[in-house]
Amino acid sequence: MNVLLPQPYLLFLGETTEPGYAKTAFGLRDWSPQRCLGEFSLPGATVSTGLPFLTPVQARNAGARAMVIGVANAGGFIPQTWIGALLEAMQAGLDLVGGMHARLRDIPVLRDAAMQYGRRLIDVREPPAKIPVASGRRRTGRRLLTVGTDCALGKKYTALALARAFQAHGEAATFRATGQTGILIAGGGIPMDAVVADFAAGAAELLTPDADPTHWDVIEGQGSLLHPAYAGVSLALLHGSQPDVFVVCHEPGRDRVLGHPDFAVPDVLDVIDLTIRLGSRTSPHIRCAGVSLNTAKMDTGAALRLFDRESERLGMPVGDPMRGGKAFERLVKACLA
Amino acid sequence: MNVLLPQPYLLFLGETTEPGYAKTAFGLRDWSPQRCLGEFSLPGATVSTGLPFLTPVQARNAGARAMVIGVANAGGFIPQTWIGALLEAMQAGLDLVGGMHARLRDIPVLRDAAMQYGRRLIDVREPPAKIPVASGRRRTGRRLLTVGTDCALGKKYTALALARAFQAHGEAATFRATGQTGILIAGGGIPMDAVVADFAAGAAELLTPDADPTHWDVIEGQGSLLHPAYAGVSLALLHGSQPDVFVVCHEPGRDRVLGHPDFAVPDVLDVIDLTIRLGSRTSPHIRCAGVSLNTAKMDTGAALRLFDRESERLGMPVGDPMRGGKAFERLVKACLA
């Protein structure tokens, strides 16, 4: 069902000098080290994941199956300067995996080379064919969804951290990816934002099928129910994934919606209330386990004080998965309770 | 911006014997008679719109620009028996317009003929290219959206009837179509259900652009905010269309969601409350003007009594646009108030 990607990977970094453009490579290194054998970059690159530098031939000999484009540039396209390296990888026996807006197979020279060398060009932004309309049928197994007050504030990292913590607690847990970086990390998934609207809830059902009653699907959320552009995606994901439990992700100090400065970021309580009201349509006993705060911009003392204050205000655990510690452990236990 | 269709039309009815399959043709006859010159069907057809029978050549000579496939069959595909008539139409100088799941241009013999005769094959289920992400920016002009307690209970007909009634009251009003039959009737529009999820709210913004401050866009709703499969589409349409006013469409007696018998049809009050709560994110002063009931299965006395009873319970006008009369007129006035 899911896109299953050829692994392990060689991470391609282009000639990148700006770490912010290498988020995909860093995410893979941090969350999926067992899938990453090394990195490959062009002269001029200053960004590194710290993994060993391997040429495509060396990576292939070490067992790599694909080269993943681990960087984005501002336009989301594939610059001419990368083509030689991409061809070299295919010649060495690696498939190419990309998560950019521009599709690998829309570039004729790559398509021709893939044909010649018998390699695959895999665009992880492409949803699977034949997604059914959602049925709304209840499925076996347990499910957790991360939801948010906005985009890009930690829904993927929270889901990854929770899945890992669940496993540390001896629970069977699978991270379910709904965006391109998550799909690369998980080695499979469905890019929710690229599914045709009528089938979006169906895609979420497909992503989180019937499972053992004790198994957890930990599902990467998308957007926000109060986002002026993406709320439809968030609602389809909520309805289709039928979470038993959700965790709200929020960034303290962010008061305007990213890219939509006319819109205030909603309060966490609003998001909790709305998620329960809408989510209970397909998951009648849905509950909020707590809040995941992205406190990367705060010092430790301020973050810990904020966890306490918000936990008291909301009456539930509040922590930051990137800081871990007791606050996050309380959140994990509340999810599993 | 909108797909603008070649008009007027010749309506094609195939060899249809089941009136239920000819909904598109009947909708066009009822709501867009000025765009329909006549009908064309195959031997064996018993269904007729009552419009004059014209061959493609006669229709072209009378000014027709396109032949519209006005019937569906169970599978949503184009049967082999229609091909001769479709080729005849192109040869006569007519473009072909289809709204089925199967696309005209995926049929090689039609594609070849279109090339040969210089004709267009237009699939109205296809959204325009390059839809932007929604901005959430407030636009000028007034907007009304029909929303529903379920699918297929009168949102399109209610919007068409309200647009016509607004015009009768001297208001400038445009019906904005969001589904294939509506698009054929309006001669343009965007098939919301076929837009990629991330761009669905953006599509609704594109469909209802800045307009004269006194102009009404009357927008065809889709699905329901409480539908287990399509709620994401409904929410994107609500956020993107930014309605000042909405009307809830409901079918008395329908108590289970169509095709999803495990789900109860929600109460009208629930839908009103949820639409205001979610819609106010992009349209702060959104209000409900009243309720449109589909009473086709009721006798007149029972329908009129129901309008009174529901109007009292809800504290707002309740009518059926297909029955018209005082009840519907009160609803129209509440919209314009």
Chai-1 contact restraints between the chains, C-beta under 6 A:
chainA,res_idxA,chainB,res_idxB,connection_type,confidence,min_distance_angstrom,max_distance_angstrom,comment,restraint_id
A,V133,B,A229,contact,1.0,0.0,6.0,A-B,restraint_1
A,A134,B,P228,contact,1.0,0.0,6.0,A-B,restraint_2
A,A134,B,A229,contact,1.0,0.0,6.0,A-B,restraint_3
A,G136,B,P228,contact,1.0,0.0,6.0,A-B,restraint_4
A,G136,B,H260,contact,1.0,0.0,6.0,A-B,restraint_5
A,D193,B,D198,contact,1.0,0.0,6.0,A-B,restraint_6
A,A194,B,V196,contact,1.0,0.0,6.0,A-B,restraint_7
A,V195,B,A197,contact,1.0,0.0,6.0,A-B,restraint_8
A,V196,B,A194,contact,1.0,0.0,6.0,A-B,restraint_9
A,V196,B,V196,contact,1.0,0.0,6.0,A-B,restraint_10
A,A197,B,D193,contact,1.0,0.0,6.0,A-B,restraint_11
A,A197,B,V195,contact,1.0,0.0,6.0,A-B,restraint_12
A,A197,B,A197,contact,1.0,0.0,6.0,A-B,restraint_13
A,A197,B,A200,contact,1.0,0.0,6.0,A-B,restraint_14
A,A197,B,V233,contact,1.0,0.0,6.0,A-B,restraint_15
A,D198,B,D193,contact,1.0,0.0,6.0,A-B,restraint_16
A,A200,B,A197,contact,1.0,0.0,6.0,A-B,restraint_17
A,A200,B,G232,contact,1.0,0.0,6.0,A-B,restraint_18
A,A201,B,A229,contact,1.0,0.0,6.0,A-B,restraint_19
A,L226,B,R281,contact,1.0,0.0,6.0,A-B,restraint_20
A,P228,B,A134,contact,1.0,0.0,6.0,A-B,restraint_21
A,P228,B,G136,contact,1.0,0.0,6.0,A-B,restraint_22
A,P228,B,H239,contact,1.0,0.0,6.0,A-B,restraint_23
A,P228,B,T282,contact,1.0,0.0,6.0,A-B,restraint_24
A,A229,B,V133,contact,1.0,0.0,6.0,A-B,restraint_25
A,A229,B,A134,contact,1.0,0.0,6.0,A-B,restraint_26
A,A229,B,A201,contact,1.0,0.0,6.0,A-B,restraint_27
A,A231,B,L235,contact,1.0,0.0,6.0,A-B,restraint_28
A,A231,B,H239,contact,1.0,0.0,6.0,A-B,restraint_29
A,G232,B,A200,contact,1.0,0.0,6.0,A-B,restraint_30
A,G232,B,G232,contact,1.0,0.0,6.0,A-B,restraint_31
A,G232,B,L235,contact,1.0,0.0,6.0,A-B,restraint_32
A,G232,B,A236,contact,1.0,0.0,6.0,A-B,restraint_33
A,V233,B,A197,contact,1.0,0.0,6.0,A-B,restraint_34
A,L235,B,A231,contact,1.0,0.0,6.0,A-B,restraint_35
A,L235,B,G232,contact,1.0,0.0,6.0,A-B,restraint_36
A,L235,B,L235,contact,1.0,0.0,6.0,A-B,restraint_37
A,A236,B,G232,contact,1.0,0.0,6.0,A-B,restraint_38
A,H239,B,P228,contact,1.0,0.0,6.0,A-B,restraint_39
A,H239,B,A231,contact,1.0,0.0,6.0,A-B,restraint_40
A,H260,B,G136,contact,1.0,0.0,6.0,A-B,restraint_41
A,F263,B,G136,contact,1.0,0.0,6.0,A-B,restraint_42
A,R281,B,L226,contact,1.0,0.0,6.0,A-B,restraint_43
A,T282,B,P228,contact,1.0,0.0,6.0,A-B,restraint_44
